[in-house]
Each structure stands twice: as structure tokens, then as C-alpha cells.
């Protein structure tokens, strides 16, 4: 059936071309009366030759398909370029250029498959068709890999819009894309060659389980790193603190670990799996980088509360490391066991200055309260003795007697 269709297609196309040529030639020779007989007599041997020889049919189909593939690819490419020039997509023209070779080779593969199908072959026909289709699959795999690489590189350049993909993660996602595309190509290859994939899939599943158990920690760090980059709870330069301990400035966010620099000028490497399972306090987060510090002060009962508030606020405003905006605030929190408990709230520009500012403020508050004769109490306990045993009472009584004179 396919051979009859191909024969009809080829003979019709050749008839049209040859008929036009004959009409022009007959018009010039003024032999229009004999035109019908000339066409019939001339084309009949050609039709018979083509119909009787499948090799000629196959070659003609291949040649015509290759020619049409070139014309169609050129036309489609021009249309796509005209469309992309009207869009605002940044790299659609490059995608169109990448798409041109696979479209052309796909049309050629279709023509070769149809042409080989007309050849009088038995066993080799099936193998040749499968080989040609495999080449087509390979071409599309190469195109998909190049397209994925191009898109990832372009998206990484727009990190302000797409935080999930950045320059340091392009390689990871590129490898994932290549693995997925290669897997799809292998599946298509098995389908073309009619290979049962059951045993292969079972083996791949067992191998995947074994690899997963062997590289459990590494994979945990890897995926945690990807999620940290995607979620962006902190960035390089932020000052963070973990609930499991550790505080410092973020130096680098990698796929396996995060490196922070402590105030002791020590670089600490923390696996991303630990960070992923921890509560992170980003002291540099929020709309601005400032950090509020709470300083607790206790004064003795009987102190003038208003005076204490005024002194503490003035002391905070006098410190050059304390921000003037927002202004320092004072809160009378509670009546403590041995003191009136206040809390001084003030801001610093950089979280790294927390220790330095606390030292400066503690010193200034202590000196100012001492100057104002305001007592800073310490924990006290009054012990009342209601009664003593007789033996202990005699000892206390003897000790309380005055020593004899002389």
C-alpha cells in the first residue's frame, strides 16, 4: 500500500514537471495539435519504468524528501524568526536557530525511512530503518541538551528574578537535565529496537537503592543545599545564628556545606543537612540590617523609677555605636526577688557589633548608676533562727560572753 502511494506521488510530480516543459516546447514549435499524443507517448515509458523498479522509486522518494526538507526548513525558520522578532523573550531567536538542524534531519529521516521501505529488502530493511530512527533520536537528544544548557545559562544570568537557579548551581541542574534527556533517549532507543526494558528497570532500581543507601549523607547535604539556595533563608554576607550553636558571618553557600566566619576569626564549615534541620536566626534579615539588643538591668528597691529610666536612655543615646533611629527605649519589666528589673532596648547598625556594644553599654550603665548613687543589688537571703538545740544554744551562749579581763 505504501509503495503504491509513493509511486503515485512520484509519478504525479514528474508528470506535472514534464507536462509544463512539454507545453512550453510545443508552443514554441507551434505544434499544439499534437501536444496530447506527445505527452502520452513520452511519459508512458517513464511511468512503466518507475512502476516496475522499486529501487528507482526509493531513490526518487529520498531525493524529493531531501529537497522538500531543505525548502520546508528554510520556510519554517523564516516564519519562526519573524514571530520571535515581535516577542519580548530574550533568547527565542537562539532557540529557533538551535531548532533548525533537528527539524531538517527529522524530515530527512522520514524520507529515508519511506525510501528504504520501498526497497526490495527483507531482513536488512528493518535494521536500516531502525538505524536511521536511532540517528534521529540522537539528533534530538543533542538538541535537547544544547537547549537545556542555553536556557539554564540565560536564567542564571537573571538571578534577581530567578533565585532558584544561580551561577553556582547551573552545573548541578545542567547535569540533572542531561541525565533526564539521556534517559529519555535511551528509552526511545529501546522502543525503536523493540527491547524489553523490564529487566533493565529492575536492575536500575536495585542499583539506585544501593547507591542511595551508600551516599545517604552526601545526597542529604546536596538536596539541602539546593533547597537552601532556592528558599534563600540567608545570603552571603548575612550574620546568622543556629539554634544548635554557632554564630557568624556567611562566607559561602555551597551545595554540600555552608561556611561561616565567627567573631574569633575562625571559619566553620557546617553541613547543609544540619542547617536544613535547624532553626536559623538571620540577624541581618528584615527590611534593614540593623539589630535590636536587649540589656537587662536591676536596681534596688526604693530607687526612683523615673530617674532610672531617664539615666538609662541618656546613657544609650550617648554611646556612639547605638543607633539614633530608632531611638533607645526603656521598659520596667517586673518586680524581681531582690531588684526592680528594667530592660533597655537599642539598635546597632551591624549584628557583628553586638558583643562590642554590650561591653560598652554595661560599662557606661554601671558607672552612671554608681555616680547617681543608685544601688545595683545582688541576690540576698535573710535567715531567721526561731530556735536552737540545747547543745548548740550553750555554744552560742558561751561564744557571746565577753572574755575575762586581764
C-alpha positions in Angstrom: 0.0 0.0 0.0 2.8 2.4 0.9 4.6 1.5 -2.3 1.5 2.4 -4.4 1.2 5.7 -2.7 4.8 6.5 -3.1 4.6 5.6 -6.8 1.6 7.7 -7.3 3.3 10.7 -5.6 6.4 10.4 -7.6 4.7 9.9 -11.0 2.3 12.8 -10.4 5.1 15.2 -9.5 7.2 14.1 -12.5 4.1 14.4 -14.8 3.5 18.0 -13.7 7.1 19.0 -14.3 7.4 17.2 -17.6 4.0 18.4 -18.8 4.9 22.1 -18.2 8.2 21.6 -20.1 6.4 20.0 -23.0 3.8 22.7 -23.2 6.5 25.4 -23.5 8.4 23.4 -26.1 5.2 22.7 -28.1 4.2 26.4 -28.1 7.5 27.5 -29.4 7.3 24.9 -32.3 3.6 25.7 -32.9 2.7 22.0 -32.6 -0.1 22.4 -30.1 -2.4 19.9 -32.0 0.0 17.0 -31.3 0.5 18.0 -27.7 -1.7 15.3 -26.1 -0.1 12.5 -28.1 3.4 13.7 -27.3 2.8 13.8 -23.6 1.2 10.4 -23.5 3.9 8.8 -25.7 6.7 10.4 -23.8 5.5 9.8 -20.2 4.3 6.2 -20.7 7.7 4.6 -20.8 8.8 6.7 -17.8 5.7 5.6 -15.8 6.3 2.0 -16.6 9.9 2.1 -15.7 9.2 3.8 -12.3 6.4 1.4 -11.5 8.4 -1.7 -12.3 11.6 -0.7 -10.5 11.3 -0.2 -6.7 14.9 0.9 -6.4 14.1 3.9 -8.6 11.0 4.7 -6.5 13.1 4.6 -3.4 15.8 6.9 -4.7 13.3 9.3 -6.1 11.4 9.5 -2.8 14.7 10.1 -0.9 15.8 12.8 -3.3 12.4 14.6 -3.3 12.2 14.4 0.5 15.7 15.8 1.0 14.8 18.7 -1.4 11.5 19.3 0.3 13.2 19.1 3.7 15.6 21.9 2.8 12.7 24.1 1.5 10.4 23.5 4.4 13.1 24.0 7.0 14.1 27.3 5.4 10.4 28.4 5.2 9.7 27.3 8.8 12.9 29.0 10.1 11.9 32.3 8.4 8.4 32.2 9.9 9.8 31.4 13.4 12.3 34.3 13.2 9.6 36.7 12.0 7.5 35.7 15.0 10.3 35.9 17.5 11.3 39.4 16.5 7.9 40.6 17.7 8.1 38.9 21.1 9.9 40.1 24.2 11.6 36.8 25.0 15.3 37.4 25.4 16.7 34.3 23.7 13.9 32.9 21.5 16.0 33.6 18.3 18.8 31.4 19.6 16.3 28.7 20.4 15.0 29.0 16.9 18.5 28.6 15.5 19.1 25.5 17.6 15.8 24.1 16.4 16.7 24.3 12.7 19.0 21.3 12.4 16.8 18.8 14.2 13.8 19.8 12.0 15.7 19.3 8.8 17.2 16.0 9.9 13.8 14.8 11.1 12.3 15.4 7.7 15.3 13.7 6.1 14.9 10.7 8.4 11.2 10.5 7.4 12.2 10.5 3.7 15.0 7.9 4.2 12.5 5.7 6.2 10.0 5.9 3.4 12.6 5.3 0.7 14.1 2.3 2.4 10.6 0.9 2.9 10.2 0.8 -0.9 13.4 -1.1 -1.4 13.1 -4.9 -2.1 14.9 -5.9 1.0 13.9 -8.5 3.6 15.9 -8.6 6.9 18.1 -5.6 6.2 15.2 -3.3 5.6 14.0 -3.4 9.2 17.6 -2.9 10.6 18.2 0.0 8.3 15.0 1.7 9.3 15.9 1.3 13.0 19.4 2.6 12.5 18.0 5.7 10.7 15.5 6.3 13.5 18.2 5.9 16.1 20.2 8.6 14.3 17.1 10.8 14.5 16.8 10.1 18.3 20.5 11.0 18.7 20.0 14.3 16.9 17.1 15.3 19.1 19.0 14.3 22.2 21.9 16.6 21.2 19.4 19.4 20.5 17.7 19.0 23.9 21.0 19.0 25.8 22.1 22.2 24.0 18.7 23.8 24.6 18.8 22.9 28.3 22.3 24.3 28.7 21.4 27.5 26.9 18.2 28.1 29.0 20.0 27.4 32.3 22.8 29.8 31.5 20.4 32.5 30.5 18.2 32.0 33.5 21.2 32.0 35.8 22.1 35.5 34.4 18.7 36.7 35.7 19.3 35.7 39.3 17.5 38.7 40.5 14.3 37.2 39.1 15.0 33.5 39.4 16.7 32.9 42.7 16.4 29.1 42.4 19.0 28.8 39.5 22.2 30.7 40.1 25.7 30.5 38.5 27.0 28.2 41.2 24.0 25.8 40.7 24.0 25.8 36.9 26.3 22.8 36.7 24.1 20.8 39.0 20.9 21.5 37.1 22.7 21.0 33.8 23.8 17.6 34.9 20.3 16.7 36.1 18.9 17.9 32.7 21.5 15.8 30.8 20.7 12.7 32.8 17.0 13.1 32.2 17.4 13.8 28.5 19.8 10.9 28.1 17.4 8.6 30.0 14.6 9.6 27.6 16.9 9.0 24.7 17.7 5.5 26.0 14.1 4.7 26.4 13.3 5.8 22.8 16.2 3.7 21.6 14.8 0.6 23.4 11.4 1.3 21.9 12.8 1.6 18.4 14.8 -1.6 18.7 11.9 -3.4 20.4 13.9 -4.3 23.5 12.1 -5.4 26.7 13.0 -2.9 29.5 11.7 -4.9 32.4 15.0 -6.4 33.4 16.8 -3.2 32.8 14.4 -1.2 35.0 14.6 -3.8 37.8 18.4 -3.6 37.7 18.4 0.2 37.7 16.0 0.2 40.7 18.2 -2.1 42.7 21.3 -0.1 41.8 19.5 3.1 42.7 18.6 1.8 46.2 22.2 0.6 46.8 23.6 4.0 45.7 21.1 5.8 47.8 22.0 4.0 51.0 25.7 4.3 50.3 25.6 8.1 49.6 22.8 8.9 52.0 24.7 11.7 53.9 26.1 13.2 50.7 22.7 13.2 49.0 21.1 14.7 52.1 23.7 17.6 52.1 23.2 18.0 48.3 19.4 18.3 48.4 19.6 20.5 51.5 22.0 22.8 49.6 19.6 23.0 46.7 16.7 23.9 48.9 18.7 26.5 50.9 19.6 28.2 47.6 16.0 28.0 46.4 14.4 29.2 49.7 17.2 31.7 50.4 16.8 32.0 54.2 20.2 33.8 54.2 22.7 35.0 51.7 26.5 35.6 51.6 27.4 38.4 54.0 24.5 37.8 56.4 25.1 37.2 60.1 23.3 34.1 61.2 22.8 32.1 64.4 21.8 28.4 64.7 19.7 27.0 67.5 22.2 24.1 67.7 25.0 26.5 68.3 27.2 28.6 66.0 27.1 32.2 65.1 28.9 34.1 62.4 29.1 35.8 59.0 28.2 33.7 56.0 31.2 33.4 53.7 30.0 30.8 51.1 26.9 28.8 50.4 27.8 25.6 48.6 25.9 22.5 47.5 27.4 20.4 50.3 28.0 22.9 53.1 27.9 26.5 54.3 30.9 28.3 55.7 30.6 31.0 58.3 33.3 33.2 60.0 32.9 33.5 63.8 33.9 36.5 65.8 37.1 34.6 66.8 38.1 34.8 63.1 37.6 31.0 62.8 36.0 29.6 59.7 33.4 26.9 60.5 32.1 24.5 57.9 28.5 23.3 58.6 26.9 20.5 56.5 23.8 21.7 54.8 21.8 18.8 56.2 22.4 20.2 59.7 21.3 23.7 58.7 18.3 22.3 56.9 17.1 20.8 60.2 17.9 23.8 62.3 16.1 27.0 63.2 18.1 29.8 61.6 18.2 33.2 63.1 19.2 35.7 60.4 20.3 38.7 62.3 20.9 40.6 59.1 17.5 39.8 57.7 14.4 42.1 57.5 14.0 45.3 55.6 17.2 46.7 57.0 20.4 45.2 58.5 20.0 46.8 62.0 19.7 44.6 65.0 18.0 45.3 68.3 19.8 44.5 71.5 18.1 43.9 74.9 20.1 44.9 78.0 18.6 43.8 81.4 19.4 46.0 84.5 18.2 45.5 88.0 18.2 48.3 90.7 17.5 48.2 94.4 14.0 48.6 95.8 13.4 52.2 96.8 15.1 53.6 93.7 13.4 56.4 91.8 11.9 54.6 88.8 11.6 57.7 86.6 15.1 58.7 87.3 16.4 55.3 86.5 14.6 55.3 83.1 16.0 58.7 82.2 19.5 57.7 83.1 19.4 54.5 81.1 18.0 56.3 78.0 20.6 59.1 78.2 23.4 56.5 78.6 22.3 54.7 75.5 22.0 57.9 73.4 25.5 58.9 74.5 27.0 55.7 73.0 28.4 56.3 69.5 27.7 52.7 68.5 24.0 52.9 69.3 21.7 54.0 66.5 19.9 57.3 67.0 17.0 56.0 64.9 15.0 54.1 66.1 15.6 55.8 69.5 16.6 53.7 72.6 13.7 52.6 74.8 13.4 51.5 78.4 10.8 49.1 79.8 10.1 48.4 83.5 9.6 44.6 83.2 8.9 43.2 86.7 9.4 43.3 90.4 12.2 40.8 90.9 13.2 38.8 94.0 15.8 41.4 95.1 15.6 44.2 92.4 13.4 46.2 90.1 14.0 44.8 86.7 14.4 47.1 83.7 15.1 46.3 80.1 17.0 48.7 77.8 16.2 48.3 74.1 18.5 49.9 71.5 19.7 49.2 67.9 23.0 48.7 66.3 23.9 49.0 62.6 25.7 45.7 62.3 25.0 42.4 64.1 28.7 41.9 64.3 28.9 44.8 66.8 26.7 43.1 69.4 29.4 42.0 71.7 31.3 45.3 71.5 28.2 47.3 72.1 27.1 45.2 75.1 30.6 45.7 76.7 30.4 49.4 76.1 26.9 49.8 77.4 27.4 47.6 80.5 30.4 49.7 81.5 28.6 53.0 80.9 25.4 52.0 82.8 27.4 50.7 85.8 29.5 53.9 86.0 26.5 56.2 85.6 24.4 54.4 88.2 27.3 54.5 90.6 27.7 58.2 90.1 23.9 58.7 90.7 24.2 56.6 93.9 21.7 54.1 92.6 22.4 50.6 94.0 22.7 47.6 91.8 21.6 44.8 94.2 22.8 41.3 94.3 20.8 38.3 95.4 20.2 38.3 99.1 18.6 36.0 101.6 17.6 36.8 105.2 17.9 33.9 107.6 15.7 34.0 110.7 16.5 31.5 113.6 13.5 30.6 115.6 15.1 28.1 118.0 18.3 26.1 118.5 19.0 22.8 120.1 20.3 22.9 123.7 23.8 21.8 122.8 24.1 24.4 120.1 22.5 27.1 122.3 25.2 26.6 125.0 27.9 27.0 122.4 26.3 30.2 121.1 25.9 31.5 124.7 29.5 30.8 125.6 30.7 32.5 122.4 28.7 35.5 123.2 30.2 36.0 126.6 32.8 38.7 127.0 36.3 37.4 127.5 37.7 37.9 131.1 39.8 40.9 131.7 43.5 40.6 132.3 
